[in-house]
Amino acid sequence: MKYQGSCHCKSVQFEFEAKEIESALQCNCSICIRKNAIMSKTYIEPAKFSLTQGKDALSTYQWGDKDVNHHFCKYCGIHPFHDLVDQPGAYRVNLGCVEGIEPRRLAIFEFNGRDEL
């Protein structure tokens, strides 16, 4: 399936291809619990992800061991996706930013990032 998404102000827009999204991931590490984002359960490989607008609107935050690039729109503050420093361009997508998906209605896998990281 082809999906489209954006930040709240639509300065950042993206699209990706994936199997039908039926489940999601929610992490409880210190940053994710504060963002309260429901993310794609798998990373979208670079060949199946395209940033269609807003490269200049993105900013990146790293914390702790600095292994995750938390990308966010510098205008509205929304976090549409993140990738790993050692796997750039393979994104885990914030499903709240994806058109046609109701993230809270999906089966949500809880990842214990607080204790695992």
C-alpha positions in Angstrom: 0.0 0.0 0.0 1.1 3.6 -0.6 0.7 5.9 2.4 1.1 9.7 2.6 1.8 11.8 5.7 2.7 15.2 7.0 3.4 17.2 10.0 0.6 19.3 11.5 1.3 22.5 9.4 2.1 20.4 6.3 5.5 21.9 5.9 6.9 18.4 6.0 5.3 15.9 3.7 6.3 12.3 2.9 5.1 9.1 1.4 6.0 5.5 1.7 5.1 2.0 0.7 4.4 -0.8 3.2 2.1 -3.7 3.8 -1.2 -2.7 5.2 -0.6 -1.3 8.7 -2.5 -3.2 11.3 -0.3 -2.8 14.3 2.0 -0.2 15.9 4.7 0.3 18.5 4.7 2.6 21.5 7.9 3.1 23.5 8.1 4.2 27.1 11.7 5.7 27.1 12.0 9.2 28.4 11.6 11.0 25.1 8.9 8.7 23.5 6.7 8.8 26.6 6.8 12.6 26.5 6.0 12.6 22.7 3.3 10.0 23.2 3.7 9.0 19.6 2.4 5.7 18.1 5.0 4.6 15.6 5.1 2.1 12.8 6.1 -1.3 14.2 8.9 -1.7 11.6 11.3 0.7 9.9 10.5 1.7 6.3 13.5 1.0 4.1 15.0 4.0 2.3 13.9 2.7 -1.2 10.2 2.8 0.0 10.2 6.2 1.7 10.3 9.6 0.1 10.4 13.0 1.7 8.3 14.9 -0.8 8.4 18.4 0.8 10.0 20.2 3.7 13.6 19.0 4.0 14.5 22.6 5.1 11.6 22.5 7.7 13.1 19.5 9.5 15.3 19.7 12.6 16.8 16.8 14.5 17.1 16.1 18.2 19.4 13.5 19.7 19.7 12.6 23.4 21.5 10.0 25.5 23.7 7.8 23.5 22.7 9.8 20.3 21.9 6.7 18.3 18.4 7.9 17.2 17.7 10.9 15.0 14.4 12.3 16.2 13.2 14.5 13.3 10.6 17.2 13.9 9.1 20.1 12.0 10.8 23.4 13.2 7.5 25.2 12.6 4.8 23.2 14.3 7.0 20.9 16.4 5.5 17.6 15.2 7.7 14.5 15.1 6.8 12.7 11.8 9.5 10.1 11.8 12.9 9.0 13.2 15.8 6.9 12.0 18.9 5.4 13.5 22.4 6.9 13.2 23.8 3.6 11.9 20.8 3.1 9.5 20.1 6.6 8.0 17.0 6.9 5.8 15.2 3.8 7.3 12.4 5.5 9.1 10.0 4.5 11.8 7.0 6.7 11.1 4.6 8.5 13.5 1.3 6.9 12.5 -0.6 10.0 13.8 1.0 11.8 10.8 -0.3 9.3 8.2 -3.5 10.0 6.3 -6.2 7.4 6.7 -4.8 5.7 9.8 -6.4 5.8 13.3 -3.3 4.9 15.4 -5.2 4.3 18.7 -7.4 1.7 17.0 -4.4 -0.5 16.0 -3.0 -3.4 18.0 -0.2 -1.6 19.8 3.0 -3.4 20.9 4.5 -1.7 23.9 8.3 -1.5 23.8 10.1 -1.2 27.1 12.7 1.3 26.0 13.0 2.7 29.5 14.7 -0.5 30.7 16.1 -1.8 27.4 18.2 1.2 26.4 
